[in-house]
Amino acid sequence: MKLREELSRERQRWSASTFYARFERVVVYLLTALIALVIAIATWQLALTVLALIKSNQLNPAHFEVFQAVFGAVFTVLIALEFKNSLLVTLHARESIVQVRSVVLIALLALVRKFIIIDLNTVGATMLASIAAATVGLGLVYRLVRDPNHREKPVSATAEAEDQDQD
């Protein structure tokens, strides 16, 4: 889509919006800009870290501490990108609230990041079990609130389709 068309549509949305809807749009634009800045800084820091590790010949995936630092930073960037994406979807969607599945997905990414950076020597079994239970719980919630157009076919329809493919 061309920039002029997008700006024209945004002006139309703005003029048709209520005061509160305009307020929400301003807040989302501000948050998007701030998160984009955070993403840029985090990506820059990640690049500097990786370059420093390469330069010092310490970029060895066998060293768990290096793996934790690099992939923890990668997941930080991914979480910020997903957060920014969920704000942009809110901005362009007809709904005025952030979708629950986006929030759950961001929480799942944060838990995956936690699993990557966690030091198993300092964390107790109860903390690890708690994080695992939270991950399973969020996974179930994500499955329940996923896109309603993404429903699985009934078993009988799937079996019939497979039978037709074999003929």
N, C-alpha and C positions, 0 to 999 in steps of 0.2 A: 504494500500500500504506500502511496506517495505521501510525503510529509505534509503537503498542502491539504490533501484529503483528510488526513488524520487530524490536523489542526482545525479544519472546518467542522469535522464531526465533534471534536472536543468543545468548540464554541457552541454548537447546537446543544450538546448535553449540558453545558454550563448554563445557558440561558433558560433551559427547561427545568433546571434543578431548583429545589427549595433551598432556603438558607442553610438548613442543617446538612443537606446533601452537598452543598458547596463547601461547607466546613469540613466534612468528611473527605472530600476530594483534595482539598488543600493539605490536610493532615497526611493523606496517603502519598501525595506528591512529595511532601517534606520528608516523610519516612523513607520513601524510595530513594531520594537524593542522598540522605544520610547513610542508608545501607549500601548504596553504590560506592560511596566514599570508603566505608568500612571494607567492602569487598576489594576495592582497589588497593588499599593499604595492606590488607591481609595477603593478597596475592603477591604484592611487592615483597613483603617480608618473607613469604614462602620461597619466592624466587631467590632472594638473597641468602636464605638459609641453605637451600639446595646448592647454590653456587659455591658457598663457603665450604660445604661438606665435600663437594667435588674437588675444590681447590686444595683442601687439606687431606684429600684422599681418605676420607672417613665415610663416604657414602657406601656403606656395606649393609645390605638388608639383613645380614646375619646378626648384626648388632641390634638387639631389641630396642634399645634406647633411641637409636637413630630412626628405626621404623616407627616407633611411637611418636616421636617429634614430627617427622615429616607427614605421616598420614593423619595425625591429629590436626595439623595445620590444614591439610587438604580437606578434611571433613569440616573444619571451621568455615572454609570458603564455600563448600557445598551447602552448608546449612544457611549461610547468609544469602547465597544465590536462590535457594528455594524460598526463603522468607521474602526476598524481593519479588520473586515470581508470583508468590501468593498475593502480594499487595497489588501487583500489576493486573492480575486476574480479577481481583476485586474492583479495581478501577474501571476495567472494561466490561465487566459482567453486569447483568441487570440487577443482581443482588447487591445490597449495600454492606454486607458483612463478610468477613473472611470465612471461607469454607472450613468446616470441621476437619475434613480429610487433610487439608493443607496443614493445619495445626498439628494433627496427629502424625503426619509424615515428618514434619520438622522435629517433633519430639522423638520419633524413632531414629532419625538421623543423629540427634544429640546423644541418644543412648548408644548407638553404634560407635560414635566418637568416644564416648566414655569407656566402652569395652576396649577400644584400641589403645587409649592412653592410660588405662588403669594399671597400677603397679600391683601385681598379685602378691608381692612380698609384704605389702603394707596394708592390704585390704582384707578384712575378715570375710569368712564364708557367708555370714548373714547379709553383709552389704552386697556381695556378689549375687546372692540369691534374690535379694530385693531388686537389684537392677535387672536381673533375668526375668523376674516375675512382671516387672513393669514393661519390659520389652514384649513379652508374650501377651500381656493385657492390651497394650497399644496395638499390637499386630492384629488381635481379634477385633478391636474397635475399628481399625482401618479397613479390615475386610467387611465389616458391617456397613460402614458409611461410604464405601467406594462408589464410583459412578454407577447409577442405577441402569444405565445403558450397557453396562459391562457384565450383565448377568450370565451365568453359565447355562448351557443348554441342558434340558432335562436328560436324564440317563437314557430314556427310551429313544429320544430324538437323536442322541449321539450314536447309539447302537444301530439305529436304522440308517444313518448316514454312512457309517462304516460298512454295513452290509451292502449298501448300494455301490460304494467304492470298490468292493471286492468283486462285484459282478461284471 
